[in-house]
Amino acid sequence: MTDPIAPTAGPSSAPSLPANHAAIARTAENFEAVFMGEMAKLMLESVDIGDTFSGGHGEEIFRGMLGEKLGSEMARRGGVGLAPAVMEQMLKMQEGSS
């Protein structure tokens, strides 16, 4: 029995790309996720924690993880348009090295 919640992977769910293009697209999206995660971490560091609702040491530890997850989710949902530009440059570099 299949899990109704789990996303199904198949040809209809993703555009048809050659194997190397799909790998490059994943790498470009991962790059954007890391970039967005670092930006989110910087934004979270600028937020005043305050004394009333401070999470203490636990909050400090997990704040970086929150930034990473926010970046990954932003990139997965389309990001800021960095991944397509990175992918284009990677393809150009790959064509030049052939």
N, CA, C and O atoms as a MOPAC input file, in Angstrom:
PM7 MOZYME 1SCF
protein

 N      0.84100 1    -1.17900 1     0.00000 1
 C      0.00000 1     0.00000 1     0.00000 1
 C      0.88500 1     1.24000 1     0.00000 1
 O      1.89300 1     1.28400 1     0.70600 1
 N      0.51700 1     2.24000 1    -0.78100 1
 C      1.32500 1     3.45300 1    -0.86000 1
 C      0.87300 1     4.45400 1     0.18100 1
 O     -0.28600 1     4.46800 1     0.59700 1
 N      1.79700 1     5.27900 1     0.58800 1
 C      1.51800 1     6.31000 1     1.56900 1
 C      0.84400 1     7.48000 1     0.86800 1
 O      1.44200 1     8.06300 1    -0.03600 1
 N     -0.39200 1     7.85000 1     1.25200 1
 C     -1.08400 1     8.93400 1     0.55200 1
 C     -0.47600 1    10.30400 1     0.80100 1
 O     -0.74100 1    11.24300 1     0.05000 1
 N      0.33900 1    10.43100 1     1.84900 1
 C      0.93000 1    11.73100 1     2.16600 1
 C      2.25400 1    11.93300 1     1.44500 1
 O      2.60700 1    13.05800 1     1.09300 1
 N      2.98600 1    10.84600 1     1.22400 1
 C      4.30600 1    10.95600 1     0.60500 1
 C      4.17300 1    11.40100 1    -0.84100 1
 O      3.31700 1    10.89600 1    -1.56700 1
 N      5.01600 1    12.34900 1    -1.27300 1
 C      4.96800 1    12.78100 1    -2.66800 1
 C      5.44700 1    11.66300 1    -3.58600 1
 O      6.36000 1    10.90700 1    -3.25200 1
 N      4.82100 1    11.58000 1    -4.72900 1
 C      5.21500 1    10.56100 1    -5.68700 1
 C      6.19000 1    11.15900 1    -6.67000 1
 O      5.98500 1    12.26000 1    -7.18100 1
 N      7.23600 1    10.43300 1    -6.92400 1
 C      8.23100 1    10.88500 1    -7.89500 1
 C      7.98300 1    10.15200 1    -9.19700 1
 O      7.75400 1     8.94300 1    -9.21000 1
 N      8.02900 1    10.87100 1   -10.25400 1
 C      7.81100 1    10.24800 1   -11.54100 1
 C      7.99600 1    11.25700 1   -12.64100 1
 O      8.27000 1    12.42800 1   -12.38000 1
 N      7.84700 1    10.81000 1   -13.87200 1
 C      8.08400 1    11.70800 1   -14.98600 1
 C      7.11600 1    12.88200 1   -15.03600 1
 O      7.45800 1    13.94100 1   -15.56300 1
 N      5.90900 1    12.71100 1   -14.49600 1
 C      4.95600 1    13.81100 1   -14.56100 1
 C      5.22500 1    14.88200 1   -13.51400 1
 O      4.77700 1    16.01800 1   -13.67500 1
 N      5.95400 1    14.54600 1   -12.43300 1
 C      6.18400 1    15.51500 1   -11.36600 1
 C      7.40200 1    16.39700 1   -11.60400 1
 O      7.54500 1    17.41300 1   -10.92300 1
 N      8.27500 1    16.06200 1   -12.52500 1
 C      9.47100 1    16.85700 1   -12.78400 1
 C      9.65400 1    17.01800 1   -14.28300 1
 O      9.29300 1    16.13500 1   -15.06200 1
 N     10.21700 1    18.15300 1   -14.68300 1
 C     10.47500 1    18.32300 1   -16.11000 1
 C     11.51300 1    17.31700 1   -16.59800 1
 O     12.40600 1    16.91600 1   -15.85100 1
 N     11.38500 1    16.92300 1   -17.84100 1
 C     12.29100 1    15.93100 1   -18.40000 1
 C     13.62100 1    16.59100 1   -18.75200 1
 O     13.69700 1    17.39600 1   -19.68000 1
 N     14.65200 1    16.25100 1   -18.01600 1
 C     15.99300 1    16.77900 1   -18.23700 1
 C     16.95700 1    15.61700 1   -18.36300 1
 O     16.73700 1    14.57200 1   -17.75100 1
 N     18.01900 1    15.77000 1   -19.13900 1
 C     19.05100 1    14.74600 1   -19.14700 1
 C     19.60000 1    14.55500 1   -17.73100 1
 O     19.50100 1    15.45200 1   -16.89300 1
 N     20.16800 1    13.40300 1   -17.47800 1
 C     20.64200 1    13.07000 1   -16.12800 1
 C     21.60800 1    14.11300 1   -15.57500 1
 O     21.49900 1    14.50900 1   -14.41400 1
 N     22.56000 1    14.56300 1   -16.41000 1
 C     23.52300 1    15.54500 1   -15.90000 1
 C     22.86200 1    16.89600 1   -15.64000 1
 O     23.27200 1    17.61200 1   -14.72700 1
 N     21.85400 1    17.25500 1   -16.42000 1
 C     21.15200 1    18.51500 1   -16.17900 1
 C     20.35000 1    18.44100 1   -14.88600 1
 O     20.27700 1    19.42100 1   -14.14600 1
 N     19.74900 1    17.28700 1   -14.60900 1
 C     18.99500 1    17.12200 1   -13.36400 1
 C     19.93700 1    17.22500 1   -12.16300 1
 O     19.59200 1    17.83500 1   -11.15000 1
 N     21.11100 1    16.63400 1   -12.27700 1
 C     22.09300 1    16.70900 1   -11.18800 1
 C     22.56900 1    18.14900 1   -10.99500 1
 O     22.73400 1    18.60600 1    -9.86400 1
 N     22.78500 1    18.85100 1   -12.08800 1
 C     23.21200 1    20.25200 1   -12.00400 1
 C     22.10300 1    21.09600 1   -11.39200 1
 O     22.38000 1    21.99400 1   -10.59700 1
 N     20.85400 1    20.82100 1   -11.75000 1
 C     19.72700 1    21.56100 1   -11.18300 1
 C     19.64300 1    21.34400 1    -9.66800 1
 O     19.39400 1    22.28900 1    -8.91900 1
 N     19.85000 1    20.10100 1    -9.21800 1
 C     19.84200 1    19.81000 1    -7.77800 1
 C     20.98500 1    20.54000 1    -7.07400 1
 O     20.80300 1    21.09500 1    -5.99000 1
 N     22.16400 1    20.53300 1    -7.69800 1
 C     23.31600 1    21.21200 1    -7.10500 1
 C     23.07000 1    22.71700 1    -7.00800 1
 O     23.40400 1    23.34100 1    -6.00100 1
 N     22.49000 1    23.29100 1    -8.04900 1
 C     22.19600 1    24.72800 1    -8.03600 1
 C     21.16400 1    25.05500 1    -6.96500 1
 O     21.28000 1    26.07400 1    -6.28400 1
 N     20.15900 1    24.20100 1    -6.80800 1
 C     19.15100 1    24.42800 1    -5.76600 1
 C     19.76800 1    24.28100 1    -4.37600 1
 O     19.44000 1    25.04200 1    -3.46600 1
 N     20.65700 1    23.30800 1    -4.21300 1
 C     21.34700 1    23.14600 1    -2.93200 1
 C     22.21300 1    24.35900 1    -2.61500 1
 O     22.28300 1    24.79400 1    -1.46600 1
 N     22.86900 1    24.90100 1    -3.63200 1
 C     23.67300 1    26.11000 1    -3.44800 1
 C     22.79100 1    27.25600 1    -2.97600 1
 O     23.14500 1    27.97700 1    -2.04400 1
 N     21.63200 1    27.42300 1    -3.62800 1
 C     20.71800 1    28.48500 1    -3.22300 1
 C     20.20400 1    28.24800 1    -1.80200 1
 O     20.02700 1    29.20200 1    -1.04400 1
 N     19.96300 1    26.99300 1    -1.43500 1
 C     19.49600 1    26.67200 1    -0.08400 1
 C     20.53300 1    27.08000 1     0.95600 1
 O     20.18600 1    27.65000 1     1.99000 1
 N     21.80000 1    26.79000 1     0.68700 1
 C     22.86900 1    27.17400 1     1.62200 1
 C     22.96300 1    28.69300 1     1.71400 1
 O     23.09300 1    29.24600 1     2.80600 1
 N     22.89900 1    29.35500 1     0.58000 1
 C     22.96200 1    30.82200 1     0.55700 1
 C     21.80700 1    31.42300 1     1.34700 1
 O     22.01000 1    32.30600 1     2.18100 1
 N     20.58600 1    30.93700 1     1.08000 1
 C     19.41100 1    31.45700 1     1.77600 1
 C     19.47600 1    31.13400 1     3.26800 1
 O     19.04000 1    31.93200 1     4.09700 1
 N     20.01600 1    29.96700 1     3.60700 1
 C     20.17300 1    29.60400 1     5.01600 1
 C     21.10700 1    30.54400 1     5.74800 1
 O     20.83000 1    30.94700 1     6.87800 1
 N     22.21400 1    30.89700 1     5.11000 1
 C     23.15300 1    31.83800 1     5.72500 1
 C     22.51600 1    33.21600 1     5.88900 1
 O     22.73400 1    33.89000 1     6.89500 1
 N     21.73400 1    33.62600 1     4.90300 1
 C     21.03800 1    34.90900 1     5.01000 1
 C     20.01800 1    34.87400 1     6.15000 1
 O     19.88900 1    35.84100 1     6.90000 1
 N     19.29600 1    33.76100 1     6.27800 1
 C     18.31500 1    33.62500 1     7.36000 1
 C     19.01400 1    33.65000 1     8.72000 1
 O     18.51100 1    34.25900 1     9.66500 1
 N     20.17900 1    32.98800 1     8.82400 1
 C     20.92300 1    33.00600 1    10.08800 1
 C     21.31300 1    34.43200 1    10.46700 1
 O     21.19500 1    34.82600 1    11.62700 1
 N     21.77900 1    35.20300 1     9.48300 1
 C     22.15000 1    36.59500 1     9.75300 1
 C     20.94300 1    37.40900 1    10.20800 1
 O     21.05000 1    38.23500 1    11.11500 1
 N     19.79400 1    37.17300 1     9.57500 1
 C     18.59100 1    37.89400 1     9.97900 1
 C     18.16600 1    37.50200 1    11.38800 1
 O     17.76800 1    38.36000 1    12.17500 1
 N     18.24600 1    36.21200 1    11.71300 1
 C     17.85900 1    35.75500 1    13.04900 1
 C     18.78300 1    36.31900 1    14.12300 1
 O     18.34500 1    36.58900 1    15.24100 1
 N     20.06700 1    36.49900 1    13.78400 1
 C     21.01100 1    37.07500 1    14.74300 1
 C     20.68400 1    38.52900 1    15.05900 1
 O     21.02600 1    39.02500 1    16.13200 1
 N     20.02500 1    39.21200 1    14.13000 1
 C     19.71300 1    40.62600 1    14.34700 1
 C     18.45600 1    40.82400 1    15.18300 1
 O     18.15100 1    41.95400 1    15.56500 1
 N     17.72200 1    39.76100 1    15.47700 1
 C     16.49600 1    39.86600 1    16.26300 1
 C     16.85400 1    39.91600 1    17.74500 1
 O     17.61400 1    39.08400 1    18.24000 1
 N     16.29600 1    40.90400 1    18.44400 1
 C     16.52600 1    41.02500 1    19.87700 1
 C     15.71500 1    39.94700 1    20.59100 1
 O     14.49500 1    39.88100 1    20.44600 1
 N     16.39900 1    39.10600 1    21.36000 1
 C     15.73700 1    37.99100 1    22.02300 1
 C     14.90200 1    38.48200 1    23.19600 1
 O     13.77500 1    38.01700 1    23.36700 1
 N     15.39600 1    39.37800 1    23.98900 1
 C     14.67400 1    39.88200 1    25.14400 1
 C     14.77200 1    38.93200 1    26.32200 1
 O     15.28400 1    37.82100 1    26.18700 1
 N     14.28600 1    39.35800 1    27.46900 1
 C     14.38000 1    38.55500 1    28.68100 1
 C     13.11900 1    37.75100 1    28.96100 1
 O     13.19600 1    36.66500 1    29.53500 1
 N     11.97100 1    38.26100 1    28.57000 1
 C     10.70700 1    37.63700 1    28.93100 1
 C     10.50900 1    36.28000 1    28.28300 1
 O     10.17200 1    35.31700 1    28.97100 1
 N     10.70700 1    36.18100 1    26.99000 1
 C     10.43600 1    34.94300 1    26.27400 1
 C     11.68700 1    34.28100 1    25.72100 1
 O     11.61100 1    33.53500 1    24.74400 1
 N     12.80100 1    34.53400 1    26.31300 1
 C     14.05400 1    33.96800 1    25.84500 1
 C     14.06800 1    32.45600 1    26.03800 1
 O     13.62200 1    31.94600 1    27.06700 1
 N     14.57900 1    31.75300 1    25.04600 1
 C     14.68300 1    30.30300 1    25.12700 1
 C     15.98400 1    29.85400 1    25.75300 1
 O     16.23700 1    28.65600 1    25.88000 1
 N     16.80500 1    30.80400 1    26.14200 1
 C     18.06100 1    30.48100 1    26.80300 1
 C     19.06400 1    29.82400 1    25.87900 1
 O     19.11300 1    30.10700 1    24.68200 1
 N     19.86900 1    28.93500 1    26.46200 1
 C     20.94300 1    28.28200 1    25.71300 1
 C     20.38700 1    27.38800 1    24.60400 1
 O     20.98800 1    27.29200 1    23.53400 1
 N     19.25700 1    26.73900 1    24.84000 1
 C     18.64300 1    25.88000 1    23.82600 1
 C     18.27000 1    26.64700 1    22.57900 1
 O     18.44500 1    26.15900 1    21.46200 1
 N     17.75900 1    27.83800 1    22.76600 1
 C     17.40600 1    28.66800 1    21.61800 1
 C     18.65300 1    29.03300 1    20.82000 1
 O     18.63600 1    29.00900 1    19.59000 1
 N     19.71600 1    29.36500 1    21.50800 1
 C     20.96600 1    29.70700 1    20.82700 1
 C     21.46200 1    28.54300 1    19.98300 1
 O     21.94200 1    28.73800 1    18.86600 1
 N     21.34600 1    27.32800 1    20.52000 1
 C     21.82300 1    26.15200 1    19.80500 1
 C     20.99900 1    25.89700 1    18.54500 1
 O     21.55700 1    25.62100 1    17.48200 1
 N     19.68700 1    25.98700 1    18.65800 1
 C     18.82000 1    25.62100 1    17.54500 1
 C     18.54300 1    26.75500 1    16.56600 1
 O     17.91700 1    26.53500 1    15.52900 1
 N     18.99300 1    27.94600 1    16.87600 1
 C     18.77400 1    29.07700 1    15.97700 1
 C     19.46800 1    28.86000 1    14.62500 1
 O     18.90600 1    29.18700 1    13.58000 1
 N     20.66900 1    28.31700 1    14.64500 1
 C     21.38000 1    28.02800 1    13.39600 1
 C     20.66500 1    26.98300 1    12.56400 1
 O     20.58600 1    27.09300 1    11.34100 1
 N     20.14100 1    25.96500 1    13.23900 1
 C     19.38800 1    24.93000 1    12.53400 1
 C     18.12700 1    25.50100 1    11.90200 1
 O     17.76000 1    25.12300 1    10.79000 1
 N     17.46400 1    26.40800 1    12.60800 1
 C     16.27900 1    27.05800 1    12.07200 1
 C     16.62800 1    27.82700 1    10.80300 1
 O     15.88500 1    27.77400 1     9.82300 1
 N     17.74400 1    28.53600 1    10.81200 1
 C     18.18300 1    29.26600 1     9.62400 1
 C     18.41600 1    28.34700 1     8.44600 1
 O     18.02600 1    28.66100 1     7.32200 1
 N     19.05900 1    27.19700 1     8.69700 1
 C     19.30300 1    26.22700 1     7.62200 1
 C     18.00400 1    25.69900 1     7.04200 1
 O     17.85400 1    25.61800 1     5.82300 1
 N     17.06400 1    25.33700 1     7.90700 1
 C     15.77900 1    24.80200 1     7.45400 1
 C     14.97600 1    25.84900 1     6.70300 1
 O     14.33000 1    25.53800 1     5.70200 1
 N     15.01100 1    27.08400 1     7.17700 1
 C     14.32400 1    28.15500 1     6.45800 1
 C     14.91500 1    28.32400 1     5.06100 1
 O     14.17400 1    28.47600 1     4.08900 1
 N     16.23700 1    28.29900 1     4.95500 1
 C     16.89200 1    28.42200 1     3.66000 1
 C     16.53800 1    27.28700 1     2.72500 1
 O     16.27400 1    27.51500 1     1.54400 1
 N     16.52800 1    26.06700 1     3.23600 1
 C     16.18100 1    24.91200 1     2.40900 1
 C     14.75300 1    25.01200 1     1.89400 1
 O     14.48400 1    24.73500 1     0.72500 1
 N     13.85200 1    25.40500 1     2.76400 1
 C     12.44500 1    25.50200 1     2.36300 1
 C     12.22100 1    26.64000 1     1.37800 1
 O     11.43800 1    26.50000 1     0.43900 1
 N     12.89800 1    27.76200 1     1.58300 1
 C     12.76400 1    28.87800 1     0.63900 1
 C     13.28200 1    28.46900 1    -0.73900 1
 O     12.65600 1    28.78300 1    -1.75200 1
 N     14.40200 1    27.78400 1    -0.78400 1
 C     14.95900 1    27.34800 1    -2.06500 1
 C     14.05300 1    26.31800 1    -2.73000 1
 O     13.86100 1    26.34800 1    -3.94600 1
 N     13.49800 1    25.40900 1    -1.93600 1
 C     12.61500 1    24.37700 1    -2.48200 1
 C     11.36700 1    24.99200 1    -3.10700 1
 O     10.82600 1    24.46100 1    -4.07700 1
 N     10.92000 1    26.09700 1    -2.55700 1
 C      9.70400 1    26.73900 1    -3.05200 1
 C      9.98900 1    27.80400 1    -4.11500 1
 O      9.10600 1    28.60100 1    -4.43200 1
 N     11.17700 1    27.83200 1    -4.65700 1
 C     11.47100 1    28.74900 1    -5.74600 1
 C     12.56300 1    29.75400 1    -5.44200 1
 O     13.14800 1    30.33100 1    -6.35800 1
 N     12.84100 1    29.96700 1    -4.18400 1
 C     13.94000 1    30.84300 1    -3.79800 1
 C     13.81100 1    32.25400 1    -4.31000 1
 O     12.71100 1    32.78600 1    -4.45800 1
 N     14.94600 1    32.84800 1    -4.57500 1
 C     15.00100 1    34.23000 1    -5.05100 1
 C     15.51700 1    34.30300 1    -6.48500 1
 O     15.86100 1    35.38100 1    -6.96900 1
 N     15.57100 1    33.17200 1    -7.15800 1
 C     16.01900 1    33.15100 1    -8.54200 1
 C     17.51000 1    32.93000 1    -8.70400 1
 O     18.04900 1    33.12500 1    -9.79300 1
 N     18.17300 1    32.53500 1    -7.65600 1
 C     19.60800 1    32.30700 1    -7.72000 1
 C     19.93200 1    30.97400 1    -8.40500 1
 O     20.88800 1    30.88900 1    -9.17500 1
 N     19.14300 1    29.94200 1    -8.12800 1
 C     19.42400 1    28.60400 1    -8.66600 1
 C     19.46000 1    28.57400 1   -10.19500 1
 O     20.38300 1    27.97900 1   -10.75000 1
 N     18.50000 1    29.18700 1   -10.91100 1
 C     18.58600 1    29.16200 1   -12.37400 1
 C     19.84100 1    29.84300 1   -12.91600 1
 O     20.43000 1    29.37600 1   -13.89100 1
 N     20.25000 1    30.93900 1   -12.29000 1
 C     21.46100 1    31.63300 1   -12.73400 1
 C     22.69600 1    30.77700 1   -12.48600 1
 O     23.59100 1    30.71500 1   -13.32800 1
 N     22.74600 1    30.11300 1   -11.32300 1
 C     23.87400 1    29.22900 1   -11.00900 1
 C     23.90000 1    28.06000 1   -11.97400 1
 O     24.96000 1    27.67500 1   -12.46700 1
 N     22.72000 1    27.49100 1   -12.24500 1
 C     22.64100 1    26.35000 1   -13.16600 1
 C     23.12300 1    26.75000 1   -14.56300 1
 O     23.85200 1    26.00100 1   -15.21400 1
 N     22.71500 1    27.91500 1   -15.00900 1
 C     23.14400 1    28.39500 1   -16.33000 1
 C     24.66800 1    28.51000 1   -16.40500 1
 O     25.27500 1    28.10000 1   -17.39500 1
 N     25.27800 1    29.06100 1   -15.37100 1
 C     26.73200 1    29.19800 1   -15.35300 1
 C     27.42600 1    27.83900 1   -15.28000 1
 O     28.46500 1    27.63300 1   -15.90600 1
 N     26.84800 1    26.91200 1   -14.51200 1
 C     27.43400 1    25.57400 1   -14.42900 1
 C     27.38500 1    24.87500 1   -15.78300 1
 O     28.34200 1    24.20700 1   -16.17600 1
 N     26.27300 1    25.02900 1   -16.49500 1
 C     26.16600 1    24.42000 1   -17.82400 1
 C     27.16300 1    25.03700 1   -18.80000 1
 O     27.76800 1    24.33400 1   -19.61000 1
 N     27.32700 1    26.35600 1   -18.71600 1
 C     28.31300 1    27.02600 1   -19.58700 1
 C     29.72200 1    26.52200 1   -19.29200 1
 O     30.50400 1    26.28200 1   -20.21200 1
 N     30.04600 1    26.36300 1   -18.01200 1
 C     31.37300 1    25.87500 1   -17.63400 1
 C     31.57100 1    24.44600 1   -18.10700 1
 O     32.65600 1    24.07500 1   -18.55400 1
 N     30.51200 1    23.64200 1   -18.00600 1
 C     30.60500 1    22.23400 1   -18.43200 1
 C     30.79800 1    22.14600 1   -19.95000 1
 O     31.56900 1    21.31400 1   -20.42900 1
 N     30.10500 1    22.99600 1   -20.70200 1
 C     30.25300 1    22.98400 1   -22.16900 1
 C     31.65800 1    23.38600 1   -22.56900 1
 O     32.20900 1    22.85400 1   -23.53300 1
 N     32.24200 1    24.32100 1   -21.83400 1
 C     33.58500 1    24.80300 1   -22.14800 1
 C     34.66700 1    23.77800 1   -21.84900 1
 O     35.73200 1    23.80900 1   -22.46600 1
 N     34.41200 1    22.87100 1   -20.91600 1
 C     35.42200 1    21.89000 1   -20.54600 1
 C     35.33500 1    20.60600 1   -21.36200 1
 O     36.17600 1    19.71900 1   -21.21500 1
 N     34.32700 1    20.50200 1   -22.22100 1
 C     34.16200 1    19.27700 1   -23.02700 1
 C     35.16600 1    19.17300 1   -24.13400 1
 O     35.15200 1    18.20200 1   -24.89100 1

